[in-house]
C-alpha cells in the first residue's frame, strides 16, 4: 500500500451505515434529538438519510422526509450524497418485516478524521476493522462476569478450606 494520500483521504473519517427498523411503522422520533446533537457537535456528518416502508405485499417504497410527521426531521431534508441507490433500498427492505418502516443512515465519523489523517501521514496503515454489535458485547461481558463470580466463589471456598486446614494444624 502506498503512503501517498489524496486531499480526500485526509479529510474523511470512516463512513458507516445503519438500517433502523420501526416495527409497524411506529416512528416516535425519540432518538432524533440525539442524532441532531451528534451532528451539531461535529461527531458525525450525515451523508444520506432515507426512509423506506415495506408494504404488506413485500413491495418497498421510499418515503420523503416531508411525508413523515415533522418532529424535527426537516433538518435532514435533502441529506443525500448519492451513495444509496435503489438496490440498497431493496437490500435493506429484505431484512424488514412487512408493514414496517426503516431509516437508512449513512454517516461519516468526523471525530476520527484527524486521527486517521495523522496515522496516514505517519505511514500507518489500517489492516483490519470490525464492529462488535452491542448484544454480542453485552453477552460476552455477562459471560466474563459469570466466570469472575464463579472464580471468586471458588477462591473464597478454597480460602475457607485453607484457613480451616491451617487452624486444625495449629490447634
N, C-alpha and C positions, 0 to 999 in steps of 0.2 A: 504494500500500500504506500502511496505517496504521502509525504507530509505537507505537500503544497495544498493550500486551502484557498478556495474562492471566497469572495466577499460574502456570498450567500451562506457558506458554511460557518462563517464567523458570526453571523447574525441570527442563526436559528437555533432554538433548543429542540429537544426531541419532540416529535409530534405523536400524539396518541388519539385514539378514538374510543368512544363509548356508545353502546346501544342500551338505552334505559327504557324498559317496558313499563307501561301503565296499564295493568290489567283492567279490562272492562272500559278502557279509555278514560279512566278517572285520574285526570291531571289536576293536582291541588295547587301546584306552584310553590309548595313549601320550600323546596331546595333552590328555587330561583334566586332569592337574595344572596345565597351563599355563592352561587356561580357568578353573579354580578360582582360580589366582593372580591373573588379571586381575580377577575379581570381588572377591577379598579386598582387593586394593589400590585398589578403587573406580574402576578404569579403565572397566569396563563393568558393566552390570546386565543379567542375563539376564531377558528378559521371557517368552520361550517356548523350550522345548527339547522337540522331539518327534522320535521315531524312527519311520521307516516302512520297510517291506520291500516290494519289488516281486517278486511271485511269478513263477514261470516262465510262467504263463499271462497275465501282464500286470496282474493284479489287484493292488491295493495294500491293505496292512493297516497300521494304526498299532500300534506296539509300546509298551507301558507300560514305563517305566524299570525297574519292578520285574521285568519279564520278562527283562531283559538281565542278563548277568553283572555283578554289582555293581561291581567295580573302581573304586568311588568315585562312581558315577553317582547314588547315593541322595541326595547333597547337592542335586541338582537335581529331586528328586521334587516334583511339584506346581508346577513352574515353568511357569505358564500364565497369560497375560494375556487370552486370548480373541481375540487378534489373528489367529491362524491358524485357519482353518476347513477343512472337508472339501475345498473347491475348491482351497485352497492345497496340501493334501497331494497331490491328484491332479495338479496342475500340476508339483509337484516331482518326482513319480514319472515324469512324461513324459521327464525328462532322465536317468533311471536305467536301467541295464542290468537285464534280467530276472535275478532271483536275487540282486540287490544290495540293500543297506540304505542308509539315509541318515539323517543328523541334520539337522533343520531348526532353526536357531537364530535367534531374533530377539533383538537386544540393543540397549540404549541405550549410546551413547558418553558415559558420565557425565563423562569428562575434559573434554569440550567444553562442558558446560553453563555453567560460569562465564564462559567466553569468549563464548559465544553470548548470554548474558544481558547482559554488558557492551556488546556490539556493538548489540544491540537497544535497550537503554536509551539509547545514544548516537544512535539514529536510523538506524543502518546497516541495510542490507537484503541478505539473501543473494539474489543474482541468478543464480547458477549453481553447480552442484555436480556432481562426477563422481568415479568411482573408476577408477583405471588398474589393470587386472589385472596381477599380478606378472609373468606370462610376457611380456606386451606391454612392460612397463617394462624387463625384462631384455634383450629383443630390441633395444629402442631404445638401451639403454646399450651393448650389444655393437656395434651399428652405429656409434655415436659413437666407441667405442674403435678400431674398424677404420679409420674415417675419420681419427682423430687419428694412428694409426700410419702410415697412408699419407701424411698431410701431413708428419709428422716425417721419413719416409723421403725424400719429395720435397724437403723443405727441406735435409736432410742431403746429398743428392746435388747440390743446387744450390750448397750451401756449398762442397763439394769442387770443383765445376766453377769457381766464382768464385775460390777460392783458387788453383787451377791456372792460371786465366787471369791472375790478378794476379801469380803467380810467374813466368809466362813473359814478362810485360811488364817485370818488374823485372830478369830475368836476361838 
